Amino acid sequence: MQTDIRVQHDDFDVGTILTSLRQSSLDTGAIASFVGLVRDHNSGADITQLSLEHYPGMTEKALHQIVADAGQRWSLGHCVVIHRIGTLSPGDQIVLVVTTSSHRADAFSACEYVMDKLKTEAPFWKKEVTADGARWVDSRSSDHDAAKRWET
């Protein structure tokens, strides 16, 4: 499995990445992708900005482990994970997960797995800016519940 894992300030071009993956192997029968965006509201408040921080070195290590685990569970050709950090606005892209496989079931499952695990195991912190000031975003029980379904 080939991997591309990045934590970066810059935005990414989903179309360019998907085209590159599509052209990289004739064995690819499926590409599954997820793009996470900054919402303009959360917990009843309007969001004007989102700040994302991470633990350099540890974050990349966690992402590599999550992707390696996915590669052990499913037959994958490629796995791409790009997560942005810094200050973002509503509508901005935050995260991209792309998996390729010969068959759709592996691509879908692996993509969902990587995203579920990323939300609960990678050290990222979010701070929302609202009209009432800034607030740190707590982890959600629904994210932990989603990740638990992958336990064996």
C-alpha positions as CSV (number, residue, x, y, z in Angstrom):
1,M,0.0,0.0,0.0
2,Q,1.3,3.5,-0.9
3,T,0.6,6.3,1.5
4,D,0.5,10.1,1.5
5,I,0.0,11.6,5.0
6,R,0.3,15.3,5.5
7,V,-0.4,17.8,8.2
8,Q,-0.4,21.3,6.6
9,H,-1.6,24.9,6.6
10,D,-2.3,25.0,2.9
11,D,-5.5,23.9,1.3
12,F,-5.7,20.9,-1.0
13,D,-7.2,20.2,-4.4
14,V,-9.4,17.1,-4.1
15,G,-9.8,16.8,-7.9
16,T,-6.1,16.8,-8.6
17,I,-5.5,14.1,-5.9
18,L,-8.3,11.9,-7.2
19,T,-7.2,12.2,-10.8
20,S,-3.6,11.3,-9.8
21,L,-4.8,8.2,-7.9
22,R,-7.1,7.2,-10.7
23,Q,-4.2,7.3,-13.2
24,S,-1.7,5.7,-10.9
25,S,-2.9,2.1,-11.3
26,L,-5.0,0.1,-13.7
27,D,-5.7,-2.3,-10.8
28,T,-7.8,0.4,-9.0
29,G,-11.5,-0.5,-9.2
30,A,-12.7,1.9,-6.5
31,I,-11.7,5.2,-4.9
32,A,-13.5,6.3,-1.7
33,S,-13.1,9.8,-0.3
34,F,-14.2,11.9,2.6
35,V,-13.8,15.7,2.8
36,G,-14.4,17.4,6.2
37,L,-15.4,21.1,6.1
38,V,-15.7,23.9,8.7
39,R,-19.3,24.4,9.6
40,D,-20.7,27.9,10.3
41,H,-22.4,26.6,13.5
42,N,-21.9,24.2,16.4
43,S,-23.7,23.6,19.6
44,G,-26.2,26.4,19.0
45,A,-23.6,29.1,18.2
46,D,-22.5,30.7,14.9
47,I,-18.9,30.0,14.1
48,T,-16.8,32.7,12.5
49,Q,-13.4,30.9,12.7
50,L,-11.9,27.6,13.6
51,S,-8.4,27.2,14.9
52,L,-6.7,23.8,14.6
53,E,-3.6,22.8,16.5
54,H,-1.7,19.6,16.7
55,Y,1.2,17.9,18.4
56,P,4.0,17.9,15.8
57,G,5.6,14.5,15.3
58,M,3.1,12.7,17.5
59,T,0.2,13.6,15.2
60,E,2.0,12.2,12.1
61,K,2.9,9.1,14.0
62,A,-0.7,8.5,15.0
63,L,-1.9,9.0,11.4
64,H,0.7,6.6,10.1
65,Q,-0.4,4.0,12.6
66,I,-4.1,4.4,11.7
67,V,-3.3,4.0,8.0
68,A,-1.1,1.0,8.7
69,D,-3.9,-0.6,10.6
70,A,-6.3,0.0,7.8
71,G,-3.8,-1.6,5.4
72,Q,-3.8,-4.7,7.6
73,R,-7.6,-5.0,7.6
74,W,-8.4,-4.2,3.9
75,S,-6.7,-4.7,0.6
76,L,-5.7,-1.1,-0.4
77,G,-3.7,0.3,-3.2
78,H,-3.3,3.8,-1.7
79,C,-4.3,5.8,1.3
80,V,-4.1,9.6,1.4
81,V,-4.7,11.6,4.6
82,I,-4.4,15.4,4.6
83,H,-5.3,17.4,7.7
84,R,-5.1,21.1,7.8
85,I,-3.9,23.2,10.8
86,G,-4.1,26.9,11.5
87,T,-7.0,29.3,11.3
88,L,-9.8,28.3,9.0
89,S,-13.2,29.9,8.0
90,P,-16.6,28.3,7.5
91,G,-16.7,26.4,4.2
92,D,-12.9,25.7,4.3
93,Q,-11.7,22.1,3.9
94,I,-10.2,20.6,7.0
95,V,-9.5,17.0,6.2
96,L,-9.2,14.6,3.3
97,V,-9.2,10.8,3.5
98,V,-8.9,8.8,0.2
99,T,-8.5,5.1,-0.1
100,T,-8.2,3.0,-3.3
101,S,-8.8,-0.7,-3.8
102,S,-9.6,-3.2,-6.4
103,H,-13.1,-3.4,-5.0
104,R,-15.5,-0.8,-3.5
105,A,-16.2,-2.6,-0.2
106,D,-12.5,-2.4,0.9
107,A,-12.2,1.3,-0.2
108,F,-15.4,2.3,1.6
109,S,-14.7,0.5,4.8
110,A,-11.1,1.6,5.0
111,C,-12.0,5.3,4.3
112,E,-14.6,5.2,7.1
113,Y,-12.2,3.5,9.5
114,V,-9.4,6.0,8.9
115,M,-11.8,8.9,9.5
116,D,-13.3,7.4,12.6
117,K,-9.9,6.6,14.1
118,L,-8.5,10.0,13.1
119,K,-11.3,11.8,15.0
120,T,-10.5,9.8,18.3
121,E,-6.8,8.9,18.2
122,A,-4.9,11.7,16.4
123,P,-3.9,14.6,18.6
124,F,-5.6,17.6,17.1
125,W,-7.3,20.3,19.0
126,K,-10.0,22.7,17.8
127,K,-10.9,26.1,19.0
128,E,-14.0,27.8,17.7
129,V,-14.5,31.6,17.6
130,T,-18.1,32.8,18.1
131,A,-19.7,36.1,18.8
132,D,-19.3,35.3,22.5
133,G,-15.5,34.6,22.2
134,A,-13.3,31.6,21.7
135,R,-14.0,28.1,23.1
136,W,-12.2,24.7,22.9
137,V,-14.2,21.9,21.3
138,D,-14.6,18.8,23.4
139,S,-14.5,15.4,21.8
140,R,-17.9,14.0,21.0
141,S,-19.3,10.7,22.4
142,S,-20.7,10.0,18.9
143,D,-17.1,10.0,17.5
144,H,-16.0,7.5,20.2
145,D,-19.0,5.3,19.5
146,A,-18.2,5.3,15.8
147,A,-14.6,4.3,16.5
148,K,-15.6,1.5,18.9
149,R,-17.4,-0.4,16.2
150,W,-14.0,-1.2,14.6
151,E,-12.8,-3.0,17.8
152,T,-12.3,-6.7,17.3
